Amino acid sequence: MSNHLPLEIVEEILHRLPVKCIVKCTSVCKAWNSLITSQTFIYDHLNRTIQAPNHNGSLFFQFRKRRSPNDPPSLHQEETYSLYSSVNQQADQFSVERFTPSHLFEPNRNTLFIGACNGLVCSADYSPLKSATIIIWNPSLRKYIVLPKPITIHKKRGRQFLGRYVDPKYDIFFGFGFDSKNNDYKLVRLMNDRSTKDTPHVEVYSLVSHIWRSISVTVPQFFLSNGQWLSSVFLNGALHWLVCRYKAYDEAAYDEEGCRIHYRFILSFDVIQETFRELTLPQQQPDEKSLTSRLLPVEGGHLLAMVNHVYVKRRRECVFCIWVMKDNGITNSWTEIFRLDDRLFGGIFTVLALTSSGKVVLTLNDGAIVLVDPIKESMESMGLATMSKVFVSSFVESLFFLNKDKGHDVLSF
């Protein structure tokens, strides 16, 4: 075939194939192998995939199975990874691929799911304050690299809570995104000293340069509350975290119960400019009290969404409010798209993600993961149950790590 078609035509055909088929094509001949493993082809393939009109993306999950009552306390929860890709968007039919890369970390060491971006997944073990092992891996190719240790190491140990490492003094957390201007993946690490008003320490790891850098940048004052599920969402070249800041010390800074009022906002980091900014959150109704909030990944990665679990005082009921945001780079606005009573389907524990067709992925109180149509209030199982913790991100396949990366040892699993 390669003898009869110009290489330009071959390239156009290859760009339209799934990743696994493209990998097999590297064995056809040297010309094809050289083409497919080139950085130009890899970046072009990613851009074409994202910009394709029929691109719906996928959802990438990390699951931890719930312990049984007979399990010893020392037993770590089993972790698995699954990729749900749309087969039929209208019917919300998914093809499911499962991964068990448990040997990427030390035995009996639970991992922190930092995020997925453009075909790569970033994970770490549970010791980011001491000597974190951080890896970036490509599930589609079964390849990964191990990152060097961060610059600043804090030796005092803390405890794990809701996907982040909690220390009595520090908030330390990560974000993983893609710099489209420089074709570079970046991992951001923030260390916030809650005992002072000093600017948080910020480090950035570049996959192109292979080094960590401390950057001097203005960061809005913030803290993390226990009622928040911290996870970053990457969208339109920026990472987003849901954070808080206390109001000023005055009479209006305390509610009627004497509790100090805090102001919630989205901390956004532009991975190209390496600058921070604040984004406002949806306006809450006067008779609603927020219980928990989290940012949501959306299948296809085209929107930033948020779920707010609120108590409605006048109705004495709790509901999940789902919002989507529009951001023009200067101001942002929110639209509430629907609400779900948390008593539906035997009790809703949390909202995990939105599909491109407008359905919702939920965790129920019994640990089951289900897909719900919020308009019809219909439910279908995603074939998963007894899950204690779930982390999820939007996902798109890519060819990164297919070729040998200079400066990294690309390993297979």
HUVEN-V847881 format. One record per residue. PHI is phi in radians with two decimals (none if undefined). Layout:
PHI / PHI
//
This chain:
none / -1.16 / -1.43 / -1.95 / -1.95 / -1.05 / -1.08 / -1.13 / -1.22 / -1.01 / -1.06 / -1.08 / -1.18 / -1.09 / -1.08 / -1.64 / -1.63 / -1.12 / -1.00 / -1.10 / -1.20 / -1.11 / -1.07 / -1.12 / -1.23 / -1.16 / -1.59 / -1.19 / -2.87 / -1.12 / -1.12 / -1.16 / -1.07 / -1.11 / -1.15 / -1.18 / -1.51 / -1.30 / -1.07 / -1.07 / -1.13 / -1.11 / -1.22 / -1.10 / -1.07 / -1.09 / -1.09 / -1.17 / -1.10 / -1.17 / -1.53 / -1.08 / -1.05 / -1.66 / -1.35 / -1.92 / 1.32 / -2.47 / -2.09 / -1.91 / -2.03 / -2.01 / -1.98 / -2.20 / -1.28 / -1.23 / -1.19 / -1.50 / -1.03 / -1.53 / -1.28 / -1.19 / -1.02 / -1.33 / -1.32 / -1.36 / -1.21 / -1.22 / -2.00 / -2.40 / -2.19 / -2.42 / -2.01 / -1.83 / -1.94 / -1.20 / -1.78 / -2.33 / -1.09 / -1.15 / -1.64 / 0.91 / -1.64 / -2.07 / -1.66 / -2.08 / -2.19 / -1.95 / -2.26 / -2.36 / -1.46 / -1.12 / -1.36 / -1.20 / -2.09 / -1.08 / -1.01 / 1.04 / -2.09 / -1.11 / -2.03 / -1.72 / -1.48 / -1.40 / 2.82 / -2.17 / -2.67 / 0.86 / 1.58 / -1.94 / -2.07 / -1.98 / -2.37 / -2.52 / -1.46 / -1.61 / -2.31 / -1.16 / -1.45 / -2.02 / -2.65 / -1.02 / -1.67 / -2.04 / -2.20 / -2.12 / -2.37 / -1.93 / -1.06 / -1.18 / -1.82 / 1.02 / -2.27 / -2.70 / -2.28 / -1.84 / -1.46 / -1.15 / -1.17 / -1.06 / -1.26 / -1.59 / -2.02 / -1.87 / -1.48 / -1.32 / -1.48 / -2.18 / -2.43 / -1.56 / -2.58 / 0.92 / 1.43 / -2.42 / -1.66 / -1.78 / -2.19 / -0.98 / -2.04 / -2.07 / -1.88 / -2.21 / -2.67 / -2.23 / -2.59 / -2.29 / -2.55 / -2.14 / -1.58 / -1.26 / -1.23 / -1.88 / 0.85 / -2.40 / -1.48 / -2.29 / -1.93 / -1.86 / -2.20 / -1.98 / -2.16 / -1.91 / -1.50 / -1.32 / -1.51 / -2.30 / -1.80 / -1.17 / -1.12 / -0.99 / -1.38 / -2.14 / -2.17 / -2.23 / -1.82 / -1.87 / -1.26 / -1.37 / -1.50 / 1.18 / -2.34 / -1.54 / -2.25 / -1.48 / -2.04 / -1.62 / -2.59 / -1.30 / -2.11 / -1.01 / -1.09 / -2.80 / -2.59 / -1.97 / -1.74 / -1.17 / -1.46 / -1.92 / -1.78 / -1.35 / -2.72 / -1.52 / -2.11 / -1.70 / -2.71 / 0.90 / 1.39 / -2.41 / -1.66 / -2.32 / -2.16 / -1.63 / -2.35 / -2.33 / -2.63 / -1.25 / -1.27 / -1.11 / -1.31 / -2.66 / -1.11 / -1.39 / -1.49 / -2.22 / -1.46 / -1.18 / -1.63 / 1.50 / -1.56 / -1.22 / -1.51 / -2.06 / -1.77 / -1.75 / -2.73 / -1.76 / -1.56 / -2.00 / -2.14 / -1.39 / -1.30 / -1.46 / -1.38 / 1.00 / -2.28 / -1.86 / -2.63 / -1.80 / -2.12 / -1.35 / -1.80 / -1.03 / -1.31 / -1.54 / -1.22 / -1.04 / -1.65 / -1.98 / -2.00 / -1.30 / -1.72 / -2.49 / -2.50 / -2.76 / -1.43 / -2.01 / -1.33 / -2.09 / -0.93 / 1.69 / 1.16 / -1.69 / -2.36 / -1.78 / -2.20 / -2.48 / -2.01 / -2.14 / -1.54 / -2.15 / -1.77 / -1.61 / -1.11 / -1.20 / -1.76 / 0.94 / -2.49 / -1.94 / -2.37 / -1.72 / -1.74 / -1.86 / -2.16 / -2.18 / -2.03 / -1.97 / -2.32 / -1.72 / 1.62 / -2.06 / -2.21 / -2.33 / -2.39 / -2.12 / -2.24 / -1.38 / -1.72 / -3.01 / -2.27 / -2.25 / -1.16 / -1.29 / -1.58 / -1.11 / 0.98 / 1.48 / 2.04 / -1.68 / -1.46 / -2.83 / -1.74 / -1.74 / -2.87 / -2.03 / -1.60 / -1.17 / -1.61 / 1.68 / -1.51 / -2.19 / -1.67 / -2.14 / -1.86 / -1.54 / -1.08 / -1.49 / 1.63 / -1.31 / -1.79 / -2.34 / -1.93 / -2.15 / -1.60 / -1.19 / -1.36 / -1.46 / 0.95 / -1.79 / -2.35 / -2.39 / -1.31 / -1.73 / 1.37 / -2.29 / -2.58 / 0.91 / -1.72 / -1.59 / -2.44 / -2.40 / -2.07 / -2.49 / -2.59 / -1.22 / -2.63 / -2.46 / -1.19 / -2.59 / -1.83 / -1.09 / 1.40 / -1.16 / -1.62 / -1.27 / -1.59 / -1.21 / 1.68 / -2.23 / -1.58 / -1.47 / -1.88 / -2.00 / -2.33
//
